[in-house]
């Protein structure tokens, strides 16, 4: 006999699972703050999509000292930011929300700015600022989500770790290019 003492009212849980089975991953015990979690995920999605566009613009337009090395990093970061956006969009849909990808809304929702222009060093600096904003935003989002939604929290924690790696990569590149002057 399995001990299920930690699960309250197992018979009711089974009945609810059958009754609402077409709600997929969203169970009755996940109602608190769901709309707010979807909203913050859409803000994160907008931020990631803006980062994809900024990194791609920098990839294609980098010039001057360190452009070749930085371009490779811009391309890699653009691909990783796209993966982040895909993960966020999938989670939003899984929670019953709609991933907001309307271009008119992206810059309004994004936590970071879309920046182009300047030489390679300026591009790297702007990308570092954007990564630092993402890091700060993800930490705050993780704090908000807390134990309410462990799956979303894990996704955000994984994205945070990768954004921290991006920031470290950019600092190294900036120091390298600055050292060449």
N, C-alpha and C positions, 0 to 999 in steps of 0.2 A: 504494500500500500504506500502510495506516495504521500509525503507530508506536504500539504499545500496551505498550512496554517498562516503563512505570510500573505497569501492572496485572500483578500476579502471577497466573500460571496462569489465563489467560483461558478456556481450554477447561473447566476445573473450575468457574469462575464461571458460565459459561453452563449447564453441567449442573445446578449447584445451583439456579440461577434457575428452571429448568424443573421440577426435582424438588419445590421448595417454593413454587411460584408462588402458591398459595392463601394464603400468609402475608402477601400484600400488600406493604406497605412495609417490613416487618420482615425483613431479610435475615440470613443466617447470620453475617455479620460484626458484627451488632448484637445481641450477647447479653450483653456485659459490662454489668452494672449496670442492665439494662432494668427489672427489678422495682423497684429503688430509684428510678429515674427516674419510673416510674408512681406510686410512693408519694409522691414530692415533688410531682408534678403534682396528685395528689389533695389534698394539703395546700393547694396554691395554689388549686385549685378551691373547696375549703371556704372559704378566706379570701375569695375573690371573691364567693361566694354570700352570705356573712355581710355583706360590704360592700354588696351589692345591697339586702339587707333593711334594713340600718342606714340607708342613704341614702334608701330609700323611706319608712321610718318618719319620718325627719327631714323629708322633703318634706311629708308629710301633717300633721306636728305642729309645724312651725316657728312660733314666735310671738315677738313683741317686736321690738326694734330690728333692722333689716336682714332681717327674715323674707322679704319679697317677693323680694329679690335672691338671698338664700341659697337659697330654695326652688327657684329656677330652676337654680342650680348643683347642688343635691342631685339634682334630677331628671336632669340631664345626666350626672352622675357615676354614677347608678344604671344608666342605659342603657349606659354605657361599661363598667362593671363586669360587667354581664350579657354583653356581647360578649366580655369576657375569659374569663368562665366557659365560654361556648360554645366558644371556641378551645381552652381547656384540656381540656374534655370530649372534643372531637373528636380531639385529639392522644392522649389516654389510650386512646380506642377504637382509633385507628389503630395504636397500639403493642401492641394485643391485651389491654389492660386494661379494667377496668370503672370508669367514672366513678362515684365514691362520692357520692351525693346524698341519702343517708338523713339526714333532719333530726336524728335522735338523734346522728349522727356529726359533723355539720357543726361544732358548737361545740367538740367535742373536737379536731378536726383543724385548725381555723382558727387562724392566727397572730394575728389581731386579735380583739378582743372585740366583742360585740354590745352597743351602748349606745343607750339612748333616754332621753328626758327632758331637762329643763333648758331654758334659753332658747336662742335661735338661736346666740349666741356660744359657749355650752357645746357645742352640737351640732357647730359648725364645729371647735372645738378637738379634740373626740373624733375627728372624721373625719380631721383632720390627723395625729393620733397614729396612727390606723389606716393612713393612707397611708405614713407614715414606717416603720411596721413592714413593710408590703408592699415598700417600696423596699429595705429592708435584707434581707428574706427573698429577694427576687428576685435581688439581687446575689450572695447566698450560693449560691442554686440555680444561677445562671449559672456560678459558679466550679466547682461540683460537676460540672455537665454538661460543661463545657469542650468538648473536641473529640470526646467520646464520641457525641454526638448533635447535629449541627449544626442540624437542623430545630427540635428542642426549644429549643436555645440561642437561635435567632433569635426564636422565639415569646416566650420569656421576656424577651429584650432589648427587643422591641417593647412588651410589657406594662410593663416597667420604665420606659421612656420616657414612657408615658402616665401611670403612677402619679406620676412626677416632675412632670408637668404638673399633675396634680390637686393635689399638695402646694403647688405655686406658686399655683394658683388660690385655695386655701383660705387661704394666708398673706395674700394680697391682700385677701380678704374680711374676715378677722379684723382686719387693720390698718384697713380702711375702717370697720367697725362699731365697733371700739375708739376710732377717731378721732371718732366721733359723740358719744361720752360727754361 
